Amino acid sequence: MKILTSFFSRITIPYLAIILAIIVGILINVPVAPVNAATTNYSSAIPGVVVIPIQLPGQHTADVTAIVKFKMPFACNIVGVSANARASGGTSPTLTVDLLDDGTSALSAPISLTAGTVSEGTVTNATVVDESVMTIDFVITGSTPTWDDVTVFITVIRT
């Protein structure tokens, strides 16, 4: 008991406030989001957050309409779309990726990729109904352009 008394007598008010804030945050499960997050970080207490990773391995050299096509198996709201490509080649290659919900873009503009970086899209058409047909389109330009190993992440919350 003497050890505990000695320990607690050394805790100053600022440290006590920090410890109390941490305990309260844990008890009420307050979501903590980094300052620089491009997409809201939802608390693990919010049910139904789903990340759909779509990998398109290999080399892509031309426009493709509906390179991916699937039915969303549940109603949801899209909260984020990001994409990246491992590498690109050719002269001035450009690649844009668009996510469509029943033929209508879910984004304010297609995502423009730079090889080796992750790019985020701005979601403007977030509501997706159950069994909606989702597609991903590629538009590739440049002189003999190549894009390797493209990955698209769609983050949704079930409704």
ROSE-306012 format. One record per atom (N, C-alpha, C, O, CB): y negated, x, z; residue in one letter. Coordinates in steps of 0.2 Angstrom, whole numbers, padded with zeros to 4 digits, always signed. Glycine has a CB too. Layout:
<recs>
YXZA/...
</recs>
This chain:
<recs>
+0006+0004+0000M/+0000+0000+0000M/-0006+0004+0000M/-0011+0003-0003M/+0000-0005+0006M/-0006+0010+0004K/-0012+0015+0004K/-0013+0017-0003K/-0019+0018-0004K/-0010+0020+0009K/-0008+0018-0007I/-0010+0021-0014I/-0014+0016-0018I/-0018+0018-0021I/-0003+0023-0017I/-0011+0009-0018L/-0015+0004-0021L/-0022+0003-0019L/-0027+0002-0023L/-0011-0002-0021L/-0023+0004-0012T/-0030+0003-0010T/-0034+0009-0012T/-0040+0008-0014T/-0030+0003-0002T/-0032+0015-0012S/-0035+0021-0014S/-0037+0020-0022S/-0042+0021-0024S/-0031+0027-0013S/-0032+0017-0026F/-0033+0016-0033F/-0039+0011-0034F/-0043+0013-0038F/-0027+0014-0037F/-0038+0005-0031F/-0043+0000-0033F/-0050+0002-0030F/-0055-0001-0032F/-0041-0006-0030F/-0050+0006-0025S/-0057+0008-0022S/-0061+0012-0027S/-0067+0013-0027S/-0056+0011-0015S/-0057+0015-0032R/-0061+0020-0036R/-0063+0016-0043R/-0066+0019-0047R/-0056+0026-0038R/-0061+0010-0044I/-0062+0007-0050I/-0070+0004-0049I/-0072+0001-0045I/-0058+0001-0051I/-0074+0006-0054T/-0081+0004-0054T/-0082-0003-0058T/-0077-0005-0061T/-0085+0009-0058T/-0087-0006-0057I/-0088-0012-0060I/-0088-0012-0067I/-0084-0017-0070I/-0096-0015-0058I/-0090-0008-0071P/-0089-0008-0079P/-0082-0008-0081P/-0080-0011-0085P/-0093-0002-0082P/-0078-0004-0077Y/-0071-0003-0079Y/-0067-0010-0077Y/-0063-0012-0080Y/-0067+0003-0075Y/-0069-0013-0071L/-0066-0019-0069L/-0068-0024-0074L/-0064-0029-0076L/-0069-0021-0062L/-0074-0024-0077A/-0076-0029-0082A/-0072-0029-0088A/-0069-0034-0091A/-0083-0029-0084A/-0070-0022-0090I/-0066-0021-0096I/-0059-0023-0095I/-0056-0027-0099I/-0066-0014-0098I/-0056-0022-0089I/-0049-0024-0088I/-0049-0031-0087I/-0044-0034-0090I/-0047-0021-0081I/-0054-0035-0084L/-0054-0042-0084L/-0054-0045-0091L/-0051-0050-0092L/-0060-0044-0080L/-0058-0042-0095A/-0059-0045-0102A/-0052-0044-0106A/-0050-0049-0110A/-0065-0041-0106A/-0049-0039-0105I/-0042-0038-0108I/-0037-0043-0106I/-0034-0046-0110I/-0040-0030-0107I/-0037-0044-0099I/-0032-0048-0096I/-0034-0056-0099I/-0029-0059-0101I/-0032-0048-0089I/-0040-0058-0099V/-0042-0064-0101V/-0040-0065-0108V/-0038-0070-0110V/-0049-0066-0100V/-0042-0060-0112G/-0040-0060-0119G/-0033-0061-0121G/-0031-0065-0125G/-0043-0054-0123G/-0029-0058-0117I/-0022-0058-0118I/-0019-0065-0116I/-0015-0068-0119I/-0018-0053-0114I/-0022-0068-0110L/-0020-0074-0107L/-0021-0080-0112L/-0017-0085-0113L/-0022-0075-0101L/-0027-0080-0115I/-0029-0085-0119I/-0028-0084-0127I/-0030-0088-0131I/-0037-0087-0118I/-0025-0078-0128N/-0023-0076-0135N/-0029-0077-0140N/-0029-0080-0145N/-0018-0081-0137N/-0035-0073-0138V/-0041-0073-0142V/-0039-0068-0148V/-0037-0063-0147V/-0047-0071-0138V/-0040-0071-0154P/-0039-0066-0160P/-0044-0061-0160P/-0050-0062-0159P/-0039-0070-0167P/-0042-0055-0162V/-0046-0049-0162V/-0046-0047-0169V/-0041-0045-0172V/-0044-0043-0157V/-0052-0047-0173A/-0053-0045-0180A/-0057-0039-0180A/-0062-0038-0177A/-0056-0051-0184A/-0055-0034-0185P/-0059-0028-0186P/-0065-0030-0189P/-0066-0035-0193P/-0055-0023-0190P/-0070-0026-0188V/-0077-0028-0190V/-0077-0028-0198V/-0081-0032-0201V/-0082-0023-0188V/-0073-0023-0201N/-0074-0022-0208N/-0069-0026-0212N/-0068-0025-0218N/-0073-0015-0210N/-0065-0031-0209A/-0060-0035-0213A/-0063-0039-0218A/-0068-0043-0217A/-0056-0039-0208A/-0060-0038-0224A/-0062-0042-0230A/-0060-0049-0230A/-0063-0054-0232A/-0060-0039-0237A/-0054-0050-0227T/-0051-0056-0226T/-0050-0058-0218T/-0049-0053-0214T/-0044-0057-0229T/-0051-0064-0216T/-0051-0066-0209T/-0044-0064-0206T/-0039-0065-0210T/-0052-0073-0208T/-0043-0061-0201N/-0037-0059-0197N/-0035-0065-0193N/-0039-0066-0187N/-0037-0052-0194N/-0030-0069-0194Y/-0029-0075-0190Y/-0024-0073-0184Y/-0020-0068-0185Y/-0025-0080-0194Y/-0025-0076-0179S/-0021-0075-0173S/-0014-0076-0174S/-0012-0080-0178S/-0024-0079-0167S/-0009-0072-0171S/-0002-0074-0172S/+0000-0080-0169S/+0005-0083-0170S/+0002-0068-0168S/-0005-0083-0165A/-0004-0090-0162A/-0004-0096-0167A/-0002-0101-0166A/-0008-0091-0156A/-0008-0094-0173I/-0009-0099-0178I/-0002-0099-0182I/-0001-0094-0186I/-0015-0097-0183I/+0001-0105-0182P/+0008-0105-0186P/+0006-0106-0193P/+0001-0109-0196P/+0012-0111-0183P/+0011-0104-0197G/+0011-0105-0204G/+0007-0100-0209G/+0006-0101-0215G/+0008-0111-0205G/+0005-0094-0206V/+0002-0089-0210V/+0008-0086-0214V/+0013-0083-0211V/-0002-0084-0206V/+0007-0086-0221V/+0013-0083-0225V/+0010-0078-0230V/+0005-0080-0233V/+0017-0089-0229V/+0013-0072-0231V/+0010-0067-0236V/+0016-0067-0241V/+0022-0066-0240V/+0009-0060-0233V/+0014-0068-0247I/+0018-0069-0253I/+0017-0062-0257I/+0012-0062-0261I/+0017-0075-0258I/+0022-0057-0257P/+0021-0051-0261P/+0024-0052-0267P/+0030-0054-0268P/+0024-0045-0257P/+0021-0050-0273I/+0024-0050-0279I/+0023-0044-0282I/+0018-0041-0284I/+0020-0056-0284I/+0029-0040-0284Q/+0029-0034-0287Q/+0031-0034-0294Q/+0036-0038-0296Q/+0034-0029-0283Q/+0027-0031-0298L/+0028-0031-0305L/+0029-0024-0307L/+0024-0020-0310L/+0022-0034-0309L/+0035-0021-0306P/+0036-0014-0308P/+0036-0012-0315P/+0037-0017-0319P/+0043-0012-0305P/+0035-0006-0317G/+0036-0004-0324G/+0029-0003-0327G/+0024-0004-0323G/+0040-0009-0328G/+0028-0002-0333Q/+0022-0001-0337Q/+0020-0007-0341Q/+0024-0010-0344Q/+0023+0005-0341Q/+0014-0009-0340H/+0011-0015-0343H/+0006-0012-0348H/+0001-0008-0346H/+0008-0020-0338H/+0006-0015-0354T/+0002-0012-0359T/-0002-0018-0363T/-0007-0016-0367T/+0006-0008-0364T/-0001-0024-0362A/-0004-0029-0366A/-0005-0035-0361A/-0002-0036-0356A/+0000-0031-0372A/-0010-0040-0363D/-0011-0046-0360D/-0005-0050-0359D/-0001-0050-0363D/-0017-0050-0363D/-0004-0053-0353V/+0002-0057-0352V/-0001-0064-0348V/-0004-0063-0343V/+0007-0054-0348V/+0000-0069-0351T/-0001-0076-0348T/+0005-0078-0344T/+0011-0078-0347T/-0003-0081-0353T/+0004-0079-0338A/+0010-0082-0334A/+0015-0076-0333A/+0021-0077-0334A/+0013-0088-0336A/+0013-0070-0332I/+0018-0065-0330I/+0022-0066-0324I/+0028-0064-0324I/+0014-0058-0329I/+0019-0070-0320V/+0023-0073-0314V/+0022-0081-0314V/+0016-0083-0315V/+0021-0070-0307V/+0027-0085-0313K/+0026-0092-0313K/+0031-0094-0308K/+0037-0093-0308K/+0028-0095-0320K/+0029-0098-0303F/+0033-0101-0298F/+0030-0107-0295F/+0024-0109-0296F/+0034-0096-0292F/+0034-0112-0292K/+0032-0118-0288K/+0030-0116-0281K/+0035-0113-0278K/+0036-0124-0289K/+0025-0117-0279M/+0023-0116-0271M/+0028-0121-0268M/+0027-0127-0269M/+0015-0117-0270M/+0032-0119-0263P/+0037-0123-0260P/+0034-0128-0254P/+0038-0131-0251P/+0042-0119-0257P/+0027-0127-0253F/+0024-0131-0248F/+0017-0132-0249F/+0014-0128-0253F/+0025-0128-0241F/+0014-0137-0246A/+0006-0137-0247A/+0003-0132-0242A/+0006-0130-0237A/+0004-0144-0244A/-0003-0129-0245C/-0006-0123-0241C/-0013-0122-0243C/-0015-0126-0248C/-0002-0117-0242C/-0016-0118-0240N/-0023-0116-0242N/-0022-0108-0243N/-0020-0105-0239N/-0028-0117-0236N/-0025-0106-0248I/-0025-0099-0250I/-0031-0096-0246I/-0037-0098-0246I/-0026-0098-0258I/-0029-0091-0242V/-0035-0087-0238V/-0036-0080-0241V/-0041-0077-0239V/-0033-0087-0231V/-0032-0078-0245G/-0033-0071-0248G/-0029-0069-0254G/-0023-0071-0254G/-0032-0066-0242G/-0031-0066-0258V/-0028-0063-0264V/-0030-0056-0265V/-0036-0054-0266V/-0029-0067-0271V/-0025-0051-0265S/-0027-0044-0267S/-0022-0042-0272S/-0016-0044-0273S/-0027-0040-0260S/-0024-0036-0275A/-0019-0033-0280A/-0021-0026-0280A/-0026-0023-0279A/-0020-0036-0287A/-0016-0022-0283N/-0017-0015-0284N/-0012-0013-0289N/-0007-0016-0291N/-0016-0011-0277N/-0013-0007-0292A/-0009-0004-0297A/-0008+0004-0295A/-0013+0007-0293A/-0012-0005-0305A/-0002+0006-0296R/-0001+0013-0294R/-0005+0018-0298R/-0008+0023-0296R/+0006+0015-0294R/-0005+0017-0305A/-0008+0022-0310A/-0010+0018-0316A/-0008+0013-0318A/-0003+0027-0311A/-0014+0021-0320S/-0016+0019-0326S/-0017+0024-0331S/-0018+0030-0329S/-0023+0015-0326S/-0017+0023-0338G/-0017+0028-0343G/-0021+0025-0349G/-0022+0019-0349G/-0011+0031-0344G/-0022+0030-0354G/-0026+0028-0360G/-0033+0029-0359G/-0035+0032-0354G/-0024+0020-0361G/-0037+0027-0364T/-0044+0028-0364T/-0047+0021-0361T/-0047+0016-0364T/-0047+0030-0371T/-0051+0022-0356S/-0055+0017-0353S/-0051+0010-0352S/-0052+0005-0354S/-0061+0015-0357S/-0045+0011-0348P/-0041+0005-0347P/-0044+0001-0342P/-0047+0003-0337P/-0034+0008-0345P/-0044-0006-0343T/-0046-0011-0338T/-0040-0016-0337T/-0037-0017-0342T/-0052-0014-0340T/-0040-0018-0331L/-0035-0023-0330L/-0038-0029-0325L/-0041-0027-0320L/-0028-0020-0326L/-0037-0035-0327T/-0040-0040-0322T/-0033-0045-0321T/-0029-0046-0325T/-0046-0044-0325T/-0033-0047-0315V/-0028-0051-0312V/-0031-0058-0310V/-0035-0058-0306V/-0023-0048-0307V/-0028-0063-0313D/-0030-0070-0310D/-0024-0074-0308D/-0019-0074-0310D/-0034-0074-0316D/-0026-0078-0302L/-0021-0082-0299L/-0023-0089-0301L/-0028-0091-0300L/-0020-0081-0292L/-0018-0093-0304L/-0020-0100-0306L/-0015-0105-0303L/-0009-0104-0301L/-0019-0101-0314L/-0018-0110-0301D/-0015-0116-0297D/-0015-0122-0302D/-0020-0125-0303D/-0018-0118-0290D/-0009-0123-0305D/-0009-0129-0310D/-0014-0128-0316D/-0017-0132-0318D/-0010-0136-0307D/-0014-0121-0318G/-0019-0120-0324G/-0026-0119-0322G/-0030-0117-0326G/-0018-0125-0328G/-0028-0120-0316T/-0035-0118-0314T/-0035-0112-0309T/-0031-0112-0304T/-0038-0125-0310T/-0040-0108-0311S/-0040-0102-0307S/-0042-0103-0299S/-0046-0108-0298S/-0046-0097-0310S/-0039-0100-0295A/-0040-0100-0288A/-0046-0096-0286A/-0048-0096-0280A/-0034-0099-0284A/-0048-0091-0290L/-0053-0086-0289L/-0059-0087-0292L/-0060-0091-0297L/-0050-0079-0291L/-0065-0085-0289S/-0071-0086-0292S/-0072-0081-0299S/-0075-0083-0304S/-0077-0083-0288S/-0068-0076-0299A/-0067-0072-0305A/-0061-0068-0304A/-0059-0067-0299A/-0074-0067-0306A/-0058-0066-0310P/-0052-0062-0310P/-0053-0055-0306P/-0058-0053-0306P/-0049-0061-0317P/-0048-0053-0303I/-0048-0047-0299I/-0048-0041-0304I/-0043-0040-0308I/-0043-0046-0294I/-0053-0037-0303S/-0053-0031-0308S/-0050-0025-0304S/-0052-0023-0298S/-0061-0029-0310S/-0045-0022-0307L/-0042-0016-0303L/-0044-0009-0305L/-0046-0008-0311L/-0034-0017-0305L/-0044-0005-0300T/-0044+0002-0301T/-0038+0005-0299T/-0036+0004-0293T/-0051+0005-0298T/-0035+0009-0303A/-0028+0012-0301A/-0029+0016-0294A/-0034+0019-0293A/-0026+0017-0306A/-0024+0014-0290G/-0023+0018-0283G/-0027+0015-0278G/-0027+0017-0272G/-0025+0025-0284G/-0031+0009-0279T/-0035+0006-0274T/-0033-0001-0274T/-0030-0004-0278T/-0042+0006-0275T/-0034-0005-0268V/-0032-0012-0267V/-0039-0015-0268V/-0044-0014-0265V/-0029-0013-0260V/-0039-0020-0272S/-0045-0025-0274S/-0043-0032-0271S/-0038-0034-0272S/-0046-0024-0281S/-0049-0035-0269E/-0048-0042-0266E/-0052-0046-0271E/-0057-0045-0274E/-0051-0042-0259E/-0049-0052-0271G/-0052-0058-0275G/-0056-0062-0270G/-0054-0063-0264G/-0047-0062-0279G/-0060-0066-0273T/-0064-0071-0269T/-0061-0078-0271T/-0061-0080-0276T/-0072-0071-0270T/-0058-0081-0266V/-0055-0088-0267V/-0060-0093-0267V/-0064-0094-0262V/-0049-0089-0261V/-0060-0097-0272T/-0064-0103-0272T/-0061-0110-0273T/-0063-0115-0271T/-0069-0102-0278T/-0054-0109-0275N/-0050-0116-0276N/-0044-0115-0271N/-0039-0113-0273N/-0048-0117-0283N/-0045-0116-0264A/-0041-0114-0259A/-0035-0119-0258A/-0029-0117-0257A/-0044-0113-0253A/-0036-0125-0259T/-0031-0130-0258T/-0025-0130-0263T/-0027-0131-0269T/-0034-0137-0257T/-0019-0130-0261V/-0013-0130-0265V/-0009-0135-0263V/-0007-0136-0257V/-0010-0123-0265V/-0007-0140-0267V/-0002-0145-0265V/+0005-0143-0266V/+0006-0138-0269V/-0004-0152-0270V/+0009-0147-0262D/+0016-0145-0263D/+0019-0146-0270D/+0017-0150-0274D/+0020-0150-0258D/+0023-0141-0272E/+0026-0140-0278E/+0021-0139-0284E/+0023-0140-0290E/+0029-0147-0280E/+0015-0136-0282S/+0010-0134-0287S/+0013-0128-0291S/+0016-0124-0288S/+0003-0132-0284S/+0012-0128-0298V/+0014-0122-0302V/+0009-0117-0301V/+0003-0118-0303V/+0016-0124-0309V/+0011-0111-0299M/+0006-0105-0298M/+0008-0100-0303M/+0014-0099-0305M/+0007-0102-0291M/+0003-0097-0306T/+0004-0092-0311T/-0001-0086-0310T/-0006-0087-0307T/+0003-0095-0319T/+0001-0080-0313I/-0003-0075-0313I/-0004-0072-0320I/+0001-0071-0323I/+0000-0069-0308I/-0010-0071-0322D/-0011-0069-0329D/-0014-0062-0328D/-0018-0060-0324D/-0017-0073-0332D/-0012-0057-0333F/-0015-0051-0334F/-0019-0051-0340F/-0017-0054-0345F/-0010-0045-0334F/-0025-0048-0340V/-0029-0046-0346V/-0030-0038-0346V/-0033-0036-0341V/-0036-0050-0346V/-0028-0035-0351I/-0028-0028-0351I/-0032-0026-0358I/-0031-0028-0363I/-0021-0025-0352I/-0037-0021-0357T/-0041-0019-0362T/-0041-0011-0362T/-0039-0008-0357T/-0048-0022-0362T/-0044-0009-0367G/-0045-0001-0368G/-0041+0001-0374G/-0038-0003-0378G/-0042+0002-0362G/-0041+0008-0375S/-0038+0011-0381S/-0031+0013-0378S/-0031+0018-0374S/-0042+0016-0384S/-0026+0010-0381T/-0019+0012-0378T/-0018+0012-0371T/-0016+0017-0368T/-0016+0018-0381T/-0020+0006-0367P/-0020+0006-0360P/-0013+0005-0357P/-0009+0002-0360P/-0025+0000-0358P/-0012+0008-0351T/-0006+0007-0348T/-0008+0006-0340T/-0012+0009-0338T/-0001+0013-0349T/-0004+0002-0337W/-0005+0000-0330W/+0002+0000-0327W/+0007-0003-0329W/-0009-0007-0329W/+0003+0004-0322D/+0010+0005-0319D/+0010+0002-0312D/+0006+0002-0308D/+0011+0012-0318D/+0016-0002-0311D/+0018-0004-0304D/+0013-0008-0301D/+0010-0006-0296D/+0020+0002-0300D/+0011-0014-0304V/+0006-0019-0301V/+0009-0023-0295V/+0015-0025-0296V/+0003-0023-0306V/+0005-0024-0290T/+0007-0028-0284T/+0002-0033-0283T/-0004-0031-0282T/+0009-0024-0278T/+0004-0039-0282V/-0001-0044-0280V/+0001-0047-0273V/+0007-0049-0272V/-0002-0050-0285V/-0004-0048-0268F/-0002-0051-0262F/-0006-0058-0262F/-0012-0058-0263F/-0004-0047-0256F/-0003-0063-0260I/-0006-0070-0259I/-0005-0072-0252I/+0001-0072-0250I/-0003-0075-0264I/-0010-0073-0248T/-0010-0075-0241T/-0012-0082-0241T/-0017-0084-0243T/-0014-0070-0237T/-0007-0086-0238V/-0009-0093-0237V/-0007-0096-0230V/-0004-0092-0226V/-0004-0097-0242V/-0010-0101-0228I/-0009-0105-0222I/-0006-0112-0224I/-0009-0115-0227I/-0015-0105-0217I/+0000-0113-0221R/+0004-0119-0223R/-0001-0125-0220R/-0003-0124-0214R/+0011-0119-0220R/-0001-0131-0224T/-0005-0136-0221T/+0000-0142-0220T/-0002-0148-0218T/-0010-0138-0226T/
</recs>
